[in-house]
Amino acid sequence: MQKQTFFIVSSFLLTGLSLNLPAVAQTKEVLVLSQRQSNEQLNDLLRKGRELVDSGEYVQAIATYQQAASLDRENARIFSGIGYLQSRQRNYREAARAYQQATALEPNNAAFQYALGYSLANAGDNAGAALAYRRAIELKKDDLNTYLGLGVVLLRQGDYKGAINAYQQVIALDPNNITAYSLAGTTLLQQGRPEEAVKVLQQAAQRAPGNGNIQFNLGKAWLVQNNVPAALTAFEEASKIDPRSAQVHLQIGKLFLAQKKLPEALQAFQRAASVQSDSAEAQAAIGEILLAQEEYLTAVITYRRLIDMVPDNPAAHYNLGLALKGRDRTNEAIEELEKARDLYRRQSQDEGVKKAEELLRELQPSRRRR
């Protein structure tokens, strides 16, 4: 029997990082034909399944291969094909079941073990995924993707040491693997080891000077060490590389705001809002600065936009009340402050209720005079 398997193209998502993993079980040919060439029904099903795969009709292809599997329960590659198609449909539990059958039939197939780990990881079974990845590593010790996958699931389980060891294995095998450097750096940062994180991320930055994500994480590592100038330099470098990153502009704005550099902070937050128009965080920060600068009309517009995004945010209504008060629009200010008070009360925020009521008492006489 020819040894052929499907390939998987997949991605992991963790802690704000997207890790793309390339193909693991290479083939571009038809699934396998049975050794039992006399079994025409089986081979017809396998051909039909391949045609359905080629045309993107995965649901029908799965059903066809399941029929084939019922005729040949010993063909691991049929189950591998079913697993692949289920994963393409994001049916990861079903994919894992299929790969478990494939690995039971061929326990020494590293690609099947990797695919099982991938499916279990996406199904939320990180412990099971780690076991499968480790088994794949036993069978094929130089596969970078398996170490990266193992690092991901160990990190999800809070095993920072294990995750870092997995990434270090990748670096040992491929000293220029930027993904491993980046993941190792962010893992060290999560573990509370910012000095080591800076060193690793600096190595990554040297190898990939055009990677904005590395610069962003380097900035965060510097920030944990309270090295604001270095953090700002890294964030600004990240913004040059990736000017469409709202998170980078938000972080720059926060640093300038903490330094009370309001014009610079406002510009950064406005850039974030222009990149991500639905960013409530950016709008709230813009409103805060406009209030401080007594730009009340623009603040009114900003807070109304913010309330459209988060209508139940009491602080947004309160600050809109302040901006309206600054424009001498007392009745409208009172209306917003009453909404803020009620929302604060509903959310059991006693301090918010208190400050809203204090401002309302200040404004009520003005409304009566009007």
HELIX and SHEET records of a PDB file:
HELIX    1   1 GLU A   40  ASP A   54  1                                  15    
HELIX    2   2 TYR A   58  LEU A   71  1                                  14    
HELIX    3   3 ALA A   76  ARG A   88  1                                  13    
HELIX    4   4 TYR A   92  LEU A  105  1                                  14    
HELIX    5   5 ALA A  110  ASN A  122  1                                  13    
HELIX    6   6 ASN A  126  LEU A  139  1                                  14    
HELIX    7   7 LEU A  144  ARG A  156  1                                  13    
HELIX    8   8 TYR A  160  LEU A  173  1                                  14    
HELIX    9   9 ILE A  178  GLN A  190  1                                  13    
HELIX   10  10 PRO A  194  ARG A  207  1                                  14    
HELIX   11  11 GLY A  212  VAL A  224  1                                  13    
HELIX   12  12 VAL A  228  ILE A  241  1                                  14    
HELIX   13  13 ALA A  246  ALA A  258  1                                  13    
HELIX   14  14 LEU A  262  VAL A  275  1                                  14    
HELIX   15  15 ALA A  280  ALA A  292  1                                  13    
HELIX   16  16 TYR A  296  MET A  309  1                                  14    
HELIX   17  17 PRO A  314  GLY A  326  1                                  13    
HELIX   18  18 THR A  330  ARG A  346  1                                  17    
HELIX   19  19 ASP A  350  ARG A  369  1                                  20    
SHEET    1   A 2 SER A  10  LEU A  14  0                                        
SHEET    2   A 2 LEU A  17  LEU A  21 -1                                        
END                                                                             
